[in-house]
């Protein structure tokens, strides 16, 4: 077990989500994952498919008129735009319900009770595993969306002399700052080295990815690499464009420049 990391005074305190009982949620909640899809993704899908639903509503209205029904509902649905709007709303509600059910059944998070020093692995609507905070051997997670968190639980049995290490997997550990902060709180509570805030980790990951791409571009041109390029993108771009002009014969060559 590593020593706790000394937090930077300027570093914001973790702000994880909590249950009504006050337990820290490691990972995103159902609400956090469902709302963006229900409010942004699914409405777009419903609008794209509204013509099919509108055609169904038009057929239903025509059948009602043939049967002699000509009430307020039939009059409201007479314009094509009303049929498309109602069709889009109906599809939105239907898709939202379809998306919610599998999300609830497959959702997986870890709940940390800081007072009792216990962990609970939740799978869907049930608690699959329980452990004490003292059993945590490691807790790591990806700060990017789509990543996972891995929590190592020591399942050794002193009575039977058995040694085992279980690994709990929490999907979408980097869904947002609150989901990642839950992991940071767990790390600190278990005496591990807490990770930096999600924004800082994501920023560093992108810098590393950008540096890797810049190194590949520089290697293709035979351009000498300087350590300042790792943190100064403007300096790299300026020198990279200059070397390209040199190789294109549009600018005189300097010492150390690759030859055309």
TACORQUI-V156375 format. One record per pair of residues at least 24 apart in sequence whose C-alpha atoms are under 8 Angstrom apart, sorted by sequence separation. I is the first residue (numbers start at 1). J is the second residue. If there is no record, write none. Layout:
<<I | J> <I | J>>
This chain:
<<147 | 171> <148 | 172> <149 | 173> <174 | 198> <207 | 231> <58 | 83> <146 | 171> <147 | 172> <148 | 173> <54 | 80> <57 | 83> <146 | 172> <147 | 173> <148 | 174> <145 | 172> <146 | 173> <147 | 174> <55 | 83> <145 | 173> <146 | 174> <54 | 83> <144 | 173> <145 | 174> <146 | 175> <53 | 83> <54 | 84> <57 | 87> <143 | 173> <144 | 174> <145 | 175> <53 | 84> <54 | 85> <142 | 173> <143 | 174> <144 | 175> <145 | 176> <54 | 86> <141 | 173> <142 | 174> <143 | 175> <224 | 256> <51 | 84> <54 | 87> <141 | 174> <224 | 257> <50 | 84> <53 | 87> <54 | 88> <149 | 183> <223 | 257> <50 | 85> <52 | 87> <53 | 88> <222 | 257> <223 | 258> <51 | 87> <222 | 258> <50 | 87> <53 | 90> <143 | 180> <221 | 258> <50 | 88> <53 | 91> <49 | 88> <141 | 180> <47 | 88> <50 | 91> <46 | 88> <49 | 91> <141 | 183> <46 | 89> <140 | 183> <139 | 183> <43 | 88> <46 | 91> <46 | 92> <45 | 92> <121 | 168> <139 | 186> <139 | 187> <43 | 92> <46 | 95> <138 | 187> <42 | 92> <42 | 95> <139 | 192> <42 | 96> <136 | 190> <138 | 192> <143 | 198> <133 | 189> <134 | 190> <133 | 190> <38 | 96> <143 | 201> <144 | 202> <143 | 202> <110 | 170> <109 | 170> <108 | 170> <109 | 171> <108 | 171> <34 | 100> <34 | 103> <30 | 103> <30 | 104> <112 | 186> <114 | 189> <30 | 107> <29 | 109> <28 | 109> <27 | 109> <26 | 109> <27 | 110> <25 | 109> <26 | 110> <25 | 110> <26 | 111> <25 | 111> <26 | 112> <24 | 111> <25 | 112> <23 | 111> <24 | 112> <23 | 112> <24 | 113> <23 | 113> <24 | 114> <22 | 113> <23 | 114> <1 | 137> <1 | 138> <33 | 175> <27 | 170> <26 | 170> <27 | 171> <28 | 172> <27 | 172> <28 | 173> <27 | 173> <26 | 173> <27 | 174> <28 | 175> <27 | 175> <28 | 176> <28 | 178> <29 | 179> <27 | 178> <28 | 179> <27 | 179> <26 | 179> <27 | 180> <25 | 179> <26 | 180> <26 | 181> <27 | 182> <26 | 182> <27 | 183> <25 | 182> <26 | 183> <24 | 182> <26 | 186> <16 | 177> <17 | 178> <24 | 185> <15 | 177> <16 | 178> <17 | 179> <15 | 178> <16 | 179> <14 | 178> <16 | 180> <16 | 181> <17 | 182> <15 | 181> <16 | 182> <14 | 181> <15 | 182> <14 | 182> <16 | 185> <14 | 184> <14 | 185> <5 | 188> <14 | 197> <4 | 188> <12 | 197> <11 | 197> <4 | 191> <5 | 192> <3 | 191> <4 | 192> <5 | 193> <2 | 191> <3 | 192> <4 | 193> <5 | 194> <1 | 191> <2 | 192> <3 | 193> <4 | 194> <1 | 192> <2 | 193>>
